[in-house]
Amino acid sequence: MKLSQLALGTRFAFEGKIYTKTGPMTASAESGGQRMIPRYAVLQPLDGVPPPVAPAASRTVDADTVRSAFDAFYGTCLRLTDDFGRAELETARQRFLESLEK
């Protein structure tokens, strides 16, 4: 099991020591001290197997709703952007709108 699959506070064994997950890549040892846990590390959970992470619910949003929200956002960006950045902003806007059509 990988560290990213464990919930904060979960105890696990790694390299013969017992740790508690304290962050996305950190853990504290029972004997004291913090340690970075490498992404490649294979861990043995000690608090039982955590429940499987449910996949994110599929959600669809109407394209017109997205366009409307984006137009409001773009209007604010346009007001905040100087003349030099407007061409690049417009190019980004066109790429975004084209991606909605795919």
N, CA, C and O atoms as CSV, one atom per row, in Angstrom:
chain,resi,resn,atom,element,x,y,z
A,1,MET,N,N,0.853,-1.160,0.000
A,1,MET,CA,C,0.000,0.000,0.000
A,1,MET,C,C,0.904,1.231,0.000
A,1,MET,O,O,1.970,1.218,0.617
A,2,LYS,N,N,0.494,2.272,-0.674
A,2,LYS,CA,C,1.260,3.513,-0.764
A,2,LYS,C,C,0.758,4.520,0.272
A,2,LYS,O,O,-0.375,4.431,0.744
A,3,LEU,N,N,1.620,5.478,0.615
A,3,LEU,CA,C,1.269,6.476,1.625
A,3,LEU,C,C,0.044,7.285,1.207
A,3,LEU,O,O,-0.787,7.632,2.046
A,4,SER,N,N,-0.068,7.585,-0.078
A,4,SER,CA,C,-1.202,8.393,-0.548
A,4,SER,C,C,-2.541,7.686,-0.350
A,4,SER,O,O,-3.587,8.334,-0.352
A,5,GLN,N,N,-2.517,6.372,-0.180
A,5,GLN,CA,C,-3.745,5.610,0.013
A,5,GLN,C,C,-4.184,5.556,1.478
A,5,GLN,O,O,-5.286,5.100,1.782
A,6,LEU,N,N,-3.330,6.016,2.372
A,6,LEU,CA,C,-3.645,5.981,3.796
A,6,LEU,C,C,-4.225,7.310,4.266
A,6,LEU,O,O,-3.833,8.374,3.789
A,7,ALA,N,N,-5.150,7.237,5.192
A,7,ALA,CA,C,-5.725,8.445,5.788
A,7,ALA,C,C,-4.753,9.014,6.815
A,7,ALA,O,O,-3.941,8.287,7.388
A,8,LEU,N,N,-4.845,10.328,7.042
A,8,LEU,CA,C,-4.026,10.939,8.086
A,8,LEU,C,C,-4.292,10.239,9.416
A,8,LEU,O,O,-5.433,9.902,9.732
A,9,GLY,N,N,-3.243,10.028,10.180
A,9,GLY,CA,C,-3.383,9.382,11.479
A,9,GLY,C,C,-3.282,7.868,11.446
A,9,GLY,O,O,-3.278,7.224,12.495
A,10,THR,N,N,-3.200,7.287,10.247
A,10,THR,CA,C,-3.098,5.832,10.129
A,10,THR,C,C,-1.683,5.389,10.487
A,10,THR,O,O,-0.702,5.997,10.060
A,11,ARG,N,N,-1.597,4.336,11.266
A,11,ARG,CA,C,-0.295,3.773,11.641
A,11,ARG,C,C,0.100,2.744,10.599
A,11,ARG,O,O,-0.744,2.025,10.064
A,12,PHE,N,N,1.418,2.681,10.312
A,12,PHE,CA,C,1.914,1.723,9.336
A,12,PHE,C,C,3.357,1.359,9.662
A,12,PHE,O,O,4.049,2.073,10.388
A,13,ALA,N,N,3.794,0.226,9.104
A,13,ALA,CA,C,5.174,-0.226,9.275
A,13,ALA,C,C,5.935,0.051,7.989
A,13,ALA,O,O,5.429,-0.160,6.887
A,14,PHE,N,N,7.176,0.534,8.157
A,14,PHE,CA,C,8.052,0.802,7.025
A,14,PHE,C,C,9.490,0.647,7.495
A,14,PHE,O,O,9.908,1.282,8.463
A,15,GLU,N,N,10.236,-0.191,6.809
A,15,GLU,CA,C,11.646,-0.447,7.125
A,15,GLU,C,C,11.851,-0.824,8.597
A,15,GLU,O,O,12.803,-0.378,9.237
A,16,GLY,N,N,10.945,-1.647,9.118
A,16,GLY,CA,C,11.096,-2.167,10.470
A,16,GLY,C,C,10.684,-1.222,11.582
A,16,GLY,O,O,10.852,-1.553,12.755
A,17,LYS,N,N,10.149,-0.055,11.250
A,17,LYS,CA,C,9.706,0.898,12.267
A,17,LYS,C,C,8.218,1.184,12.083
A,17,LYS,O,O,7.656,0.969,11.009
A,18,ILE,N,N,7.593,1.673,13.155
A,18,ILE,CA,C,6.180,2.007,13.108
A,18,ILE,C,C,6.037,3.522,13.030
A,18,ILE,O,O,6.645,4.263,13.802
A,19,TYR,N,N,5.219,3.962,12.080
A,19,TYR,CA,C,4.993,5.388,11.836
A,19,TYR,C,C,3.507,5.691,11.857
A,19,TYR,O,O,2.666,4.799,11.750
A,20,THR,N,N,3.205,6.984,11.999
A,20,THR,CA,C,1.846,7.497,11.874
A,20,THR,C,C,1.864,8.568,10.792
A,20,THR,O,O,2.686,9.484,10.828
A,21,LYS,N,N,0.955,8.449,9.830
A,21,LYS,CA,C,0.906,9.424,8.745
A,21,LYS,C,C,0.506,10.785,9.296
A,21,LYS,O,O,-0.513,10.913,9.975
A,22,THR,N,N,1.321,11.811,8.996
A,22,THR,CA,C,1.049,13.163,9.481
A,22,THR,C,C,0.844,14.162,8.361
A,22,THR,O,O,0.421,15.290,8.613
A,23,GLY,N,N,1.131,13.775,7.139
A,23,GLY,CA,C,0.981,14.674,6.003
A,23,GLY,C,C,0.982,13.882,4.717
A,23,GLY,O,O,1.055,12.654,4.750
A,24,PRO,N,N,0.902,14.565,3.567
A,24,PRO,CA,C,0.840,13.862,2.290
A,24,PRO,C,C,2.082,13.013,2.007
A,24,PRO,O,O,1.991,11.997,1.318
A,25,MET,N,N,3.238,13.421,2.531
A,25,MET,CA,C,4.468,12.662,2.296
A,25,MET,C,C,5.280,12.484,3.579
A,25,MET,O,O,6.439,12.071,3.519
A,26,THR,N,N,4.692,12.788,4.732
A,26,THR,CA,C,5.433,12.723,5.986
A,26,THR,C,C,4.749,11.815,6.991
A,26,THR,O,O,3.546,11.561,6.936
A,27,ALA,N,N,5.581,11.336,7.916
A,27,ALA,CA,C,5.076,10.489,8.999
A,27,ALA,C,C,5.957,10.712,10.220
A,27,ALA,O,O,7.121,11.096,10.111
A,28,SER,N,N,5.370,10.459,11.380
A,28,SER,CA,C,6.168,10.549,12.603
A,28,SER,C,C,6.370,9.135,13.136
A,28,SER,O,O,5.454,8.313,13.134
A,29,ALA,N,N,7.592,8.876,13.591
A,29,ALA,CA,C,7.936,7.557,14.121
A,29,ALA,C,C,7.448,7.443,15.559
A,29,ALA,O,O,7.372,8.437,16.280
A,30,GLU,N,N,7.122,6.235,15.963
A,30,GLU,CA,C,6.721,6.007,17.360
A,30,GLU,C,C,7.853,6.371,18.304
A,30,GLU,O,O,7.613,6.816,19.427
A,31,SER,N,N,9.079,6.184,17.855
A,31,SER,CA,C,10.232,6.496,18.696
A,31,SER,C,C,10.576,7.979,18.674
A,31,SER,O,O,11.508,8.411,19.352
A,32,GLY,N,N,9.826,8.766,17.895
A,32,GLY,CA,C,10.039,10.207,17.811
A,32,GLY,C,C,10.667,10.614,16.492
A,32,GLY,O,O,11.374,9.830,15.859
A,33,GLY,N,N,10.406,11.831,16.088
A,33,GLY,CA,C,10.973,12.370,14.854
A,33,GLY,C,C,10.045,12.226,13.658
A,33,GLY,O,O,9.186,11.346,13.606
A,34,GLN,N,N,10.246,13.112,12.711
A,34,GLN,CA,C,9.484,13.109,11.469
A,34,GLN,C,C,10.335,12.514,10.351
A,34,GLN,O,O,11.564,12.534,10.420
A,35,ARG,N,N,9.674,11.987,9.323
A,35,ARG,CA,C,10.387,11.425,8.189
A,35,ARG,C,C,9.563,11.600,6.926
A,35,ARG,O,O,8.339,11.467,6.936
A,36,MET,N,N,10.261,11.902,5.838
A,36,MET,CA,C,9.630,11.902,4.520
A,36,MET,C,C,9.540,10.445,4.065
A,36,MET,O,O,10.507,9.691,4.174
A,37,ILE,N,N,8.392,10.063,3.564
A,37,ILE,CA,C,8.208,8.703,3.068
A,37,ILE,C,C,8.212,8.779,1.544
A,37,ILE,O,O,7.381,9.479,0.966
A,38,PRO,N,N,9.127,8.075,0.883
A,38,PRO,CA,C,9.190,8.156,-0.582
A,38,PRO,C,C,7.939,7.583,-1.241
A,38,PRO,O,O,7.280,6.693,-0.703
A,39,ARG,N,N,7.636,8.115,-2.410
A,39,ARG,CA,C,6.442,7.658,-3.144
A,39,ARG,C,C,6.509,6.174,-3.494
A,39,ARG,O,O,5.480,5.500,-3.549
A,40,TYR,N,N,7.706,5.670,-3.728
A,40,TYR,CA,C,7.848,4.271,-4.124
A,40,TYR,C,C,7.682,3.304,-2.950
A,40,TYR,O,O,7.575,2.096,-3.158
A,41,ALA,N,N,7.661,3.818,-1.729
A,41,ALA,CA,C,7.624,2.956,-0.543
A,41,ALA,C,C,6.345,2.126,-0.496
A,41,ALA,O,O,5.248,2.635,-0.726
A,42,VAL,N,N,6.507,0.852,-0.197
A,42,VAL,CA,C,5.368,-0.044,0.009
A,42,VAL,C,C,5.200,-0.203,1.513
A,42,VAL,O,O,6.115,-0.659,2.199
A,43,LEU,N,N,4.040,0.172,2.022
A,43,LEU,CA,C,3.790,0.227,3.461
A,43,LEU,C,C,2.828,-0.863,3.900
A,43,LEU,O,O,2.009,-1.345,3.118
A,44,GLN,N,N,2.942,-1.239,5.155
A,44,GLN,CA,C,2.033,-2.220,5.744
A,44,GLN,C,C,1.167,-1.519,6.783
A,44,GLN,O,O,1.658,-1.196,7.864
A,45,PRO,N,N,-0.127,-1.270,6.481
A,45,PRO,CA,C,-0.988,-0.607,7.460
A,45,PRO,C,C,-1.157,-1.475,8.703
A,45,PRO,O,O,-1.272,-2.697,8.607
A,46,LEU,N,N,-1.170,-0.832,9.868
A,46,LEU,CA,C,-1.313,-1.557,11.121
A,46,LEU,C,C,-2.687,-1.407,11.740
A,46,LEU,O,O,-3.056,-2.195,12.611
A,47,ASP,N,N,-3.437,-0.435,11.322
A,47,ASP,CA,C,-4.761,-0.178,11.888
A,47,ASP,C,C,-5.852,-0.867,11.075
A,47,ASP,O,O,-6.993,-0.406,11.066
A,48,GLY,N,N,-5.530,-1.932,10.410
A,48,GLY,CA,C,-6.489,-2.589,9.538
A,48,GLY,C,C,-6.401,-1.977,8.155
A,48,GLY,O,O,-5.757,-0.948,7.949
A,49,VAL,N,N,-7.040,-2.610,7.241
A,49,VAL,CA,C,-7.019,-2.107,5.870
A,49,VAL,C,C,-8.037,-0.980,5.750
A,49,VAL,O,O,-9.203,-1.165,6.096
A,50,PRO,N,N,-7.617,0.174,5.268
A,50,PRO,CA,C,-8.566,1.273,5.116
A,50,PRO,C,C,-9.602,0.943,4.055
A,50,PRO,O,O,-9.327,0.166,3.141
A,51,PRO,N,N,-10.789,1.524,4.164
A,51,PRO,CA,C,-11.805,1.255,3.149
A,51,PRO,C,C,-11.337,1.779,1.802
A,51,PRO,O,O,-10.622,2.780,1.741
A,52,PRO,N,N,-11.729,1.117,0.725
A,52,PRO,CA,C,-11.316,1.587,-0.588
A,52,PRO,C,C,-11.863,2.982,-0.856
A,52,PRO,O,O,-12.972,3.328,-0.448
A,53,VAL,N,N,-11.066,3.757,-1.540
A,53,VAL,CA,C,-11.483,5.116,-1.877
A,53,VAL,C,C,-12.515,5.038,-2.991
A,53,VAL,O,O,-12.267,4.461,-4.049
A,54,ALA,N,N,-13.666,5.623,-2.737
A,54,ALA,CA,C,-14.729,5.609,-3.737
A,54,ALA,C,C,-14.344,6.507,-4.906
A,54,ALA,O,O,-13.817,7.600,-4.697
A,55,PRO,N,N,-14.599,6.066,-6.121
A,55,PRO,CA,C,-14.289,6.925,-7.264
A,55,PRO,C,C,-15.162,8.176,-7.236
A,55,PRO,O,O,-16.295,8.158,-6.756
A,56,ALA,N,N,-14.612,9.241,-7.755
A,56,ALA,CA,C,-15.359,10.502,-7.783
A,56,ALA,C,C,-16.622,10.313,-8.620
A,56,ALA,O,O,-16.604,9.674,-9.672
A,57,ALA,N,N,-17.690,10.872,-8.136
A,57,ALA,CA,C,-18.954,10.768,-8.855
A,57,ALA,C,C,-18.847,11.485,-10.194
A,57,ALA,O,O,-18.264,12.563,-10.304
A,58,SER,N,N,-19.415,10.866,-11.182
A,58,SER,CA,C,-19.406,11.478,-12.503
A,58,SER,C,C,-20.397,12.640,-12.494
A,58,SER,O,O,-21.553,12.493,-12.098
A,59,ARG,N,N,-19.920,13.777,-12.935
A,59,ARG,CA,C,-20.767,14.962,-12.917
A,59,ARG,C,C,-20.672,15.638,-14.258
A,59,ARG,O,O,-19.579,15.836,-14.788
A,60,THR,N,N,-21.802,15.988,-14.804
A,60,THR,CA,C,-21.805,16.712,-16.070
A,60,THR,C,C,-22.359,18.100,-15.829
A,60,THR,O,O,-23.245,18.309,-15.000
A,61,VAL,N,N,-21.815,19.033,-16.572
A,61,VAL,CA,C,-22.265,20.419,-16.481
A,61,VAL,C,C,-22.647,20.866,-17.886
A,61,VAL,O,O,-21.946,20.573,-18.854
A,62,ASP,N,N,-23.735,21.559,-17.983
A,62,ASP,CA,C,-24.206,22.074,-19.252
A,62,ASP,C,C,-23.168,23.032,-19.840
A,62,ASP,O,O,-22.654,23.897,-19.130
A,63,ALA,N,N,-22.857,22.885,-21.126
A,63,ALA,CA,C,-21.850,23.721,-21.784
A,63,ALA,C,C,-22.224,25.198,-21.728
A,63,ALA,O,O,-21.338,26.044,-21.604
A,64,ASP,N,N,-23.496,25.529,-21.815
A,64,ASP,CA,C,-23.913,26.936,-21.753
A,64,ASP,C,C,-23.635,27.526,-20.365
A,64,ASP,O,O,-23.280,28.699,-20.248
A,65,THR,N,N,-23.794,26.717,-19.326
A,65,THR,CA,C,-23.488,27.170,-17.963
A,65,THR,C,C,-21.993,27.446,-17.834
A,65,THR,O,O,-21.592,28.448,-17.241
A,66,VAL,N,N,-21.172,26.559,-18.388
A,66,VAL,CA,C,-19.728,26.743,-18.347
A,66,VAL,C,C,-19.341,28.002,-19.114
A,66,VAL,O,O,-18.545,28.808,-18.631
A,67,ARG,N,N,-19.904,28.172,-20.314
A,67,ARG,CA,C,-19.593,29.365,-21.119
A,67,ARG,C,C,-19.974,30.642,-20.393
A,67,ARG,O,O,-19.218,31.613,-20.410
A,68,SER,N,N,-21.116,30.652,-19.767
A,68,SER,CA,C,-21.575,31.838,-19.049
A,68,SER,C,C,-20.645,32.174,-17.888
A,68,SER,O,O,-20.274,33.332,-17.698
A,69,ALA,N,N,-20.272,31.162,-17.119
A,69,ALA,CA,C,-19.354,31.384,-15.998
A,69,ALA,C,C,-17.985,31.823,-16.502
A,69,ALA,O,O,-17.354,32.703,-15.916
A,70,PHE,N,N,-17.529,31.211,-17.584
A,70,PHE,CA,C,-16.229,31.580,-18.135
A,70,PHE,C,C,-16.244,33.002,-18.679
A,70,PHE,O,O,-15.273,33.737,-18.503
A,71,ASP,N,N,-17.324,33.401,-19.335
A,71,ASP,CA,C,-17.417,34.776,-19.862
A,71,ASP,C,C,-17.330,35.804,-18.738
A,71,ASP,O,O,-16.694,36.846,-18.894
A,72,ALA,N,N,-17.968,35.511,-17.609
A,72,ALA,CA,C,-17.879,36.421,-16.464
A,72,ALA,C,C,-16.443,36.472,-15.936
A,72,ALA,O,O,-15.935,37.548,-15.621
A,73,PHE,N,N,-15.802,35.335,-15.842
A,73,PHE,CA,C,-14.416,35.263,-15.405
A,73,PHE,C,C,-13.502,36.001,-16.385
A,73,PHE,O,O,-12.630,36.766,-15.976
A,74,TYR,N,N,-13.710,35.765,-17.669
A,74,TYR,CA,C,-12.887,36.394,-18.699
A,74,TYR,C,C,-13.039,37.917,-18.659
A,74,TYR,O,O,-12.061,38.643,-18.837
A,75,GLY,N,N,-14.248,38.395,-18.429
A,75,GLY,CA,C,-14.471,39.841,-18.331
A,75,GLY,C,C,-13.654,40.460,-17.206
A,75,GLY,O,O,-13.079,41.536,-17.370
A,76,THR,N,N,-13.604,39.785,-16.075
A,76,THR,CA,C,-12.790,40.275,-14.963
A,76,THR,C,C,-11.311,40.250,-15.327
A,76,THR,O,O,-10.584,41.205,-15.053
A,77,CYS,N,N,-10.868,39.156,-15.945
A,77,CYS,CA,C,-9.461,39.060,-16.358
A,77,CYS,C,C,-9.101,40.164,-17.346
A,77,CYS,O,O,-8.017,40.742,-17.272
A,78,LEU,N,N,-9.999,40.448,-18.255
A,78,LEU,CA,C,-9.753,41.470,-19.269
A,78,LEU,C,C,-9.572,42.842,-18.628
A,78,LEU,O,O,-8.712,43.619,-19.043
A,79,ARG,N,N,-10.381,43.134,-17.621
A,79,ARG,CA,C,-10.255,44.422,-16.921
A,79,ARG,C,C,-8.945,44.526,-16.139
A,79,ARG,O,O,-8.400,45.618,-15.975
A,80,LEU,N,N,-8.446,43.393,-15.662
A,80,LEU,CA,C,-7.240,43.393,-14.829
A,80,LEU,C,C,-5.942,43.256,-15.627
A,80,LEU,O,O,-4.854,43.431,-15.078
A,81,THR,N,N,-6.053,42.944,-16.914
A,81,THR,CA,C,-4.877,42.701,-17.746
A,81,THR,C,C,-4.486,43.963,-18.495
A,81,THR,O,O,-5.341,44.693,-18.997
A,82,ASP,N,N,-3.177,44.213,-18.564
A,82,ASP,CA,C,-2.710,45.373,-19.328
A,82,ASP,C,C,-2.755,45.061,-20.822
A,82,ASP,O,O,-3.036,43.932,-21.223
A,83,ASP,N,N,-2.475,46.073,-21.639
A,83,ASP,CA,C,-2.569,45.928,-23.089
A,83,ASP,C,C,-1.628,44.846,-23.623
A,83,ASP,O,O,-1.947,44.188,-24.613
A,84,PHE,N,N,-0.489,44.657,-22.989
A,84,PHE,CA,C,0.489,43.687,-23.471
A,84,PHE,C,C,0.024,42.243,-23.270
A,84,PHE,O,O,0.411,41.361,-24.036
A,85,GLY,N,N,-0.786,41.995,-22.267
A,85,GLY,CA,C,-1.221,40.638,-21.970
A,85,GLY,C,C,-2.530,40.254,-22.611
A,85,GLY,O,O,-2.914,39.085,-22.575
A,86,ARG,N,N,-3.224,41.207,-23.197
A,86,ARG,CA,C,-4.561,40.913,-23.737
A,86,ARG,C,C,-4.535,39.965,-24.922
A,86,ARG,O,O,-5.439,39.140,-25.061
A,87,ALA,N,N,-3.531,40.055,-25.778
A,87,ALA,CA,C,-3.464,39.145,-26.922
A,87,ALA,C,C,-3.299,37.702,-26.451
A,87,ALA,O,O,-3.948,36.795,-26.973
A,88,GLU,N,N,-2.429,37.493,-25.465
A,88,GLU,CA,C,-2.235,36.150,-24.939
A,88,GLU,C,C,-3.488,35.658,-24.217
A,88,GLU,O,O,-3.840,34.482,-24.309
A,89,LEU,N,N,-4.153,36.551,-23.506
A,89,LEU,CA,C,-5.399,36.197,-22.830
A,89,LEU,C,C,-6.467,35.791,-23.850
A,89,LEU,O,O,-7.203,34.829,-23.630
A,90,GLU,N,N,-6.549,36.508,-24.940
A,90,GLU,CA,C,-7.530,36.182,-25.980
A,90,GLU,C,C,-7.209,34.827,-26.622
A,90,GLU,O,O,-8.121,34.057,-26.925
A,91,THR,N,N,-5.940,34.537,-26.827
A,91,THR,CA,C,-5.537,33.240,-27.388
A,91,THR,C,C,-5.946,32.116,-26.438
A,91,THR,O,O,-6.464,31.087,-26.872
A,92,ALA,N,N,-5.715,32.314,-25.158
A,92,ALA,CA,C,-6.099,31.305,-24.160
A,92,ALA,C,C,-7.614,31.125,-24.145
A,92,ALA,O,O,-8.109,30.007,-24.006
A,93,ARG,N,N,-8.339,32.216,-24.288
A,93,ARG,CA,C,-9.811,32.153,-24.316
A,93,ARG,C,C,-10.285,31.325,-25.503
A,93,ARG,O,O,-11.184,30.494,-25.369
A,94,GLN,N,N,-9.681,31.554,-26.659
A,94,GLN,CA,C,-10.073,30.811,-27.858
A,94,GLN,C,C,-9.780,29.315,-27.701
A,94,GLN,O,O,-10.584,28.475,-28.104
A,95,ARG,N,N,-8.629,28.990,-27.114
A,95,ARG,CA,C,-8.290,27.576,-26.898
A,95,ARG,C,C,-9.300,26.921,-25.956
A,95,ARG,O,O,-9.718,25.783,-26.173
A,96,PHE,N,N,-9.689,27.655,-24.903
A,96,PHE,CA,C,-10.660,27.127,-23.951
A,96,PHE,C,C,-12.004,26.871,-24.639
A,96,PHE,O,O,-12.588,25.799,-24.484
A,97,LEU,N,N,-12.487,27.846,-25.391
A,97,LEU,CA,C,-13.782,27.688,-26.056
A,97,LEU,C,C,-13.745,26.572,-27.089
A,97,LEU,O,O,-14.729,25.852,-27.259
A,98,GLU,N,N,-12.624,26.423,-27.777
A,98,GLU,CA,C,-12.487,25.326,-28.739
A,98,GLU,C,C,-12.520,23.966,-28.032
A,98,GLU,O,O,-13.043,22.993,-28.576
A,99,SER,N,N,-11.966,23.904,-26.831
A,99,SER,CA,C,-11.971,22.630,-26.098
A,99,SER,C,C,-13.376,22.231,-25.676
A,99,SER,O,O,-13.652,21.047,-25.485
A,100,LEU,N,N,-14.261,23.198,-25.530
A,100,LEU,CA,C,-15.651,22.875,-25.175
A,100,LEU,C,C,-16.388,22.223,-26.351
A,100,LEU,O,O,-17.346,21.474,-26.156
A,101,GLU,N,N,-15.939,22.510,-27.548
A,101,GLU,CA,C,-16.606,21.997,-28.736
A,101,GLU,C,C,-16.246,20.555,-29.026
A,101,GLU,O,O,-16.936,19.899,-29.807
A,102,LYS,N,N,-15.188,20.041,-28.425
A,102,LYS,CA,C,-14.726,18.671,-28.714
A,102,LYS,C,C,-15.589,17.655,-28.034
A,102,LYS,O,O,-15.350,16.455,-28.165
